Amino acid sequence: MTTNAIWTIPLVSFVLFLGVQWWSSWYPGAEPGGGGYVAQRMFSAKDEKNSLGATLWFNLANYALRPWPWILTGLVALALYSPNGGLNPSADFAASPQQGYVMVLRDFLPPALRGLMVAAFLAAFMSTIGTQLNWGTSYLVNDFYRRFLVRGAGERHYVNIGKVFTVLLVLAGGYVASQLASISEGWQIVLGIGAGTGAVLILRWYWWRINAWSEITATVTAAVLTFVLAKVPFTGNGAVVTAKATLITAGVTTIAWIVGTFATKPEPTEKLVSFYRRVHPSIYGWQPIAKLCPELPQVRDFAANTANWVAGCVMVYTAMFGIGMLVFRHWLSGVLLLLASGVAGWLIFWNLSRQGWGTLSGSVERTTAKN
């Protein structure tokens, strides 16, 4: 491997994962700008304080705590089954490293725990499938069938149609799964289709001009590019190929949805005013709509929210690496990183308390936050 190749691989990965993907890509469970999964957690809380606390805990548990059992199992699989210096080299692992997780479970868990793991896998699978089927069916029934095909029918009719769509989604999902060579290929398709759409989901809260066509343009462009670029013979290993395709998709999709936004009409004024009254977003990107609601205090909390965002990133990353340091018995580094995570979490709590938890609901009574 040349020196140039040594530096190119980590640079591409760095640019993708830390510089682009966090804002540009939509993928299930981590929707930038807020989405169905995050909203469900927040709506189930009794107030704003609890909803934000639950969201912070989800990010800590999902990104700092949950990956470590996977990472450790992956390292064990490499140490055991790698054909290059593994303690028990395996041709099966060399052909398909993805099965290393199951190989470790097979070789080291007693029968009772193996059965428990199989049950856990099945439960997780059914939970995910149920979520996706209900979610997809709700889109098809409420946003497509009920809106454009059959209006004004009874609820029983729409429930029955929902059952039909559920069966069709199961069949379609089974067919797509049969065409995939691996789970990673499926995830690459999902990430590719979502590349470039994340910016729309974030900016819709900050810019009044974004409309439905912005999101439609982003979704269609990303999907088309994903399947087109899949046939392009990029050079490099799998990670580099994925990074190149995702970067191209995100860049082209972002340009496309911005052009689509300005090429189409904005949302009706009454809808924008209704949204502004309900959400009460920061004034910076909503000046034209804010002028139509002079009785509402103007919110200028962009700086405070940015500070919370930075502190949140610090909290999650230092917690993740801190746990890793403790796992590998680097006690001092682990404790210091966890202390830094705790300080970042306290700063978020202090900042939100200073703003006032009750001012986060978008109600007319909220006070104006200061920069």
N, C-alpha and C positions, 0 to 999 in steps of 0.2 A: 504494500500500500504506500502510495506516495505521500509526501508531507502535505501537499495540497489537499489530498483526499482526507487525511487525518483531521485537518481543520475544517473542511467543508461539511462533514457529517454533523458534528455537534453544532456548528453555526446554523445550519438549516433547521435543526431540531429546536434550537433556542429561539430562533425568530418565529417559528410556528407556534410553539406551545406557550411561550412567555410573552411574545410580542404581538401575536395576531389572534390565536384561537380563542383566547378568553373573551374578546369582544366581538369577534366576527362569526363564531359558529354557534349554532343551536344544536343541542343534543339532549336526549331525555334525562331528566333529573338535575340538570344544571343549566337551566335556560337563562341566558343573559337578558336583563331587562325584566325578569319576572315571567313566570309562565304558570301553566296549570298545576304542576306538582308543587311548586313553591307556594302558590296562592292557596291551595288546599290546606297546607300546613298553617298558613297565617290566618285564614278564615276560621279555622277550627279553634283558635285561641279566644279567650274571653275579652281581651283588650289589646291595645297597641303594644304595651310593654311586654306582655306574654308572647305576642306574635313575633316580635323582633328577637326576644330571647330564644324562642324555639328555632327561629331561622339561624341565629348564631350557633346554637348547639348543633343543628343539622350540619352546618359547614365544618365545624370542628370534628364531629363524629365521622362524617363522610370523607373528608379530605385529609385529616390528620391522624385519626385513630384506625379507621377501617382498612386502609391500604396495608398496614404493617403485617397482619397475618398472611396476606397475599405475597408481599415482598419476601418475608421469611421463608414461606413455602417454596417460592420460586428460587431463592438462593440455595435451599436444600436440594431441590431438584437438579440445579446446575452442578452442585458439588458431588452429587451421587451419580447422575446418569449422563453427564457430558462425555462425549466420545474423546474429548481432549483433556485427559487428566482426571476424569471423574472416578470416584471410588468404585462404582459399579456401572461401567459404560453400557449404554443401551442403544441399540440400533433404532428401536421404536422412538426413543426420545430424539435422536438425531434427525429422524425423518419428520417428526411432528413435535416440536418442543412444547406446544400448547397442552399436550396431555401430561406434562410433568406434574401438575397439581394432583391429578387423579392417581398417577403412579405413586406419589408420596402417600396419599390416603390409603391406597391398596396395600402398600408394603409396611406401613408403620401403625395404622390404627387397628385396634382389636375389633373383632367382628361386630360387637354391639355398637361401637362408635361408628363403624362403617355404615351400619344400617341407619343410624341416626343422621349421618351426613347425607345419605341418599334421600331420606325423608325431607331433610332441610333443603336439598337441591330441588326436589319436586315442589315443595311449598313455595320456594322463591320463584320457581318457574311459573307456577299457577298464579301467583300474585302478580307477576309482571304481565303475563298473558291477559289476565282479567282486567288489569289497568288499561292496557293498550286497546283491548277490544271495546271496553266501555267508552274510552276516550274517542277512539275512531268512529264508533257508532254514533256517539253524540254529535260529532261534526257532520257526519253524513245525513243524519236525520234532521237536526235542528238548523244547520247552516246551509244545507243543500236541498234535501227532499222537501222539508216543511216550508222552506222559503221560496223555492223556485218551481217545484213540481205540483205538490198538493197542499193547498192552503185551506185552513179552516176546518180540517177534519177533526174527529174526536181523538181524545188521548189514547183510547184503546187501539185505534188505527195506527198511530205513530209508535206505540209500544210493539205492535206486531211487525211493523216495518223494521223497527230496530232489531228484532230477532232475526229477520231475514238478512239484514246487513251484517249482523254478527256472524252468521254462518258463512256469508260470502267472504268476509274478512279472514275467517279461519282457513277457508280454502285457498284464498290468495296468499296468505302468509305461509301456508304449507308448501305451496308451489315455489315461492321465492326462496324459502329455506332449502328446498331440494336442489336449487341451482347454485347454492353457495358452497365453496370448497372448505371454508372454515368460518369460525365465529368472528375472527379478526377481519375477514373480508366483509362480513355484514356490518361491523362497526365502521369500517372505512367508508362504506356506502352511506351510512347514516351521517357520519361526520362530513362527508363531501356534500351531501344534499343540504346540510345545514350551514355550510360555509358561506359567509357573507350575509346571512339573514340575521345574525345576532345584533349587528349595528342598528338595524331597523327596530328591533324589539327594545333596545336601550333608548334610542333617540326619540321614539314616539312619546316618551314621557317628558321630553325636554324641548320638542320642536312641534309647533302646531301644524306645520305644513305637511307633515307625513300623513298619508292617507292609506286606504285599503290597497290601492294599486301599488304602493311602495312595497308592501309585504308580498303581494302576489308576484310582482316582477322579480323580487329577490328569490322567492321560492322556486319559480319556474326556471330562472337563469341558472341557479345553483344545481338544480336537478339535471338539466340538460348538459351542463358542463361536466358534471360528475361522470356521466356515462360516456361522453365524448372523450374526456381525458383518460378514461380507463383503457382506451385503445391506443393511446399515444405511448411510444416506446421510450419512456424516460430512462436515463442512465442512473446507476446507483443501486444500493440495496433497497429493501422494502420500505424502511423508514424514510429514506431520502426521497423515494418515488412518491410516497404518500404526502410528504411535506411539500414537494414541488407542486403536485396537483392541487393540494388544499390552498396553497398560497395563490396560485393562479385563479382558482375558483373564487376565493374571497375577494381578490382585487377586482376581477371582472364583474362579479355580482354587485359589489358596492357601487361601482360606476353605473351599472345598469339601473339599480333601484333609485339612485339619485336623479338620473335622467328621467326615469319613469315618474318620479314625484313631480318634477317641474313640467313634464309633458301632459299631466292630467290635472283635473280640477281638484282643489282642496275639498275636504269634507264639508257638508253643509254647516253654515254658521251656527244654527241652533244645536247641532250635535257637538260642535266644538265648545260652545258655551256651556252645554250640559256637562261635558267632560271636565271642563275647567272648574265648574262649581263643585263637582263631586270630588275630584282628585286634588284640586288646588295646587298645581305644580309650581315650580320655581318660575319667576317672572321672566327670566332672560330670553327664553325662546317662545314666550306666549304673550308678548306685548300687545299685538293686535287684538287678541281675544280678551286680555285683561282690561283693555279700555272699554269693553262692552259690559264689564262687571265692576264698575267703580266702587260699589258698596263693599266689595271684598278686600281685605287687607292683602297687600302684595307680599309674597313669600320670597325671600332672598336667602335661601339656605344651601346654595351650591357649595360654598366653601366648607361649611360644617359637614355636609354629606361627603364631600371629597376627603376630609380628614377622617371621617368614620370608615370610608372605604380603604384608605391607606392603612389605618390601624387594624382593620379586619384582615387584610392581606398579611400583615405582620403577625397577627395573632395566629392565623391558620398555619403559615409556613414555619414559624418558630415552634409551634406545638408539634408539627409533623416531624421536623428534624430533631426536636428535643426528645420525643418518644423514641426515635431511632437511636439517638445517642445512648439513652438508658438501656435499650435493648442490647446494644453492643458494649455496654458497661463502660462507657465514657461518662462517668457520673457527673463530674463538674460541668462539662459542656452541656449535658442533658438538663441539669438543674437550672443553669443560667438561661438556656433557651426557653424552658418552661416558665421561668420567672418573667422573661421578656414577653411571652405570650400572655401571661396574666396581666402584666402592666398594660399591654395593648387592649385587652378586653376591658380593663378598668377605665381606660381613656374613652372607649366607646360608650360605656355606661354613664360616665361623668358627662360626656358631651350631650348625650340624649336626655339625661336628667336636666341639664342646663337649659336645653331647648324646651323641655316640657313634654312628657310622654303623651299627654292629651292633645298636643298640637299636631300630632302626626296623622290624625284621622281625616283631614281634609274638610273639617266642618267650618262653617262660617265664623264660628267664635274663635278660631285659632288666632294666635298673635303672630306678628311678623317676626321671623327669626333674623338675627343680624349676622352679617359676615364677621 
